[in-house]
Amino acid sequence: MRKESFHRAMKTVHERHDAAEAAAEQRRLEIALKIPEITVLTNRLTQTCTQITRAVFSKEENAQKAIERLMQENLSAQEKIKQLLAQNGYPADYLFATYTCAACSDTGYIDGAQCKCLKELIVQYEIESFNAQNQISAVTFSQFDLSYYNGDARTQMERVFAFCQQYADQFSRNAVSILMQGGVGLGKTHLSLSIASALMEKGYAVLYLSAPDLFRKLQNEYYGKSETKTDTMDLIRAADLVIIDDLGAELENQFNSMAFYNIVNLRQNIMRPMIINTNLSFKEIEQRYSQRMMSRLLSFRCLKFAGTDIRQIKMRLQYGAAMGS
Ligand SMILES: [Zn+2]
């Protein structure tokens, strides 16, 4: 998976480079037509550069003087080009390529090391291919049906629903973290996936993981059993939002308990939000993952889900329809 994302990222970087160069070439052609004097000067610049290189390697006695004269000439040509551009209403850098990443000129590398822009793209593509397996974008707020909830539960869920919509609307990388709490089939997964798909549409990198999958992956990576070289912790660090669904459904052991603490700790240290869904009560969380863990979760915004298991209601309705009632 990592190899694919790397190639895709390199492709994007090269496309950015080519686009920047093509745009600059277009501007040079435009200027050549409008201000022919500049073409004469840029040709002269190329000549002086070649002559300077030649002089540097020559063993002639007056080489140093020649270099100085050529450099002077070079500078004044550059100055003249700037003046001409300004006189005609163009910015001074009009003939140069403007790269997406100025640090590496859209090559992806600086002194043989991967540039930050390339690393960011790799992680972005890793998360995308990760999420492609989960069909997140298929789940939306508009499919959420409040009519399955009655009485007090309905009022409570209207509040929860409004909060989640607002969260997606106003999301930023330092948004508050959310703990979604409540029984099975009350819509926790649906609403967290709705937030995810709304944010992905806005271009945010959202990492969605079910707790059993997540901890299995981490264990395989930790004990070297993983076939892919993807480091899940790298993705957790890089994502704009991390969603852990169904916390408590994973195997109960010390590795998982520690791993969960490390994840929450990491996200809090870099001040990036997460959404955790669980059927567990606070007391159960504390018993299972330690008090230290519990105190970390206190900074989360807690959303209590109420109602009756929607899957059961749907089943009953289907059964009723089948019976003709
Ligand atoms: Zn770069």
Boltz pocket constraint, residues with backbone or C-beta under 6 A from the ligand:
constraints:
  - pocket:
      binder: B
      contacts: [[A, 101], [A, 102], [A, 103], [A, 104], [A, 105], [A, 106], [A, 107], [A, 108], [A, 109], [A, 115], [A, 116], [A, 117], [A, 118]]
      max_distance: 6.0
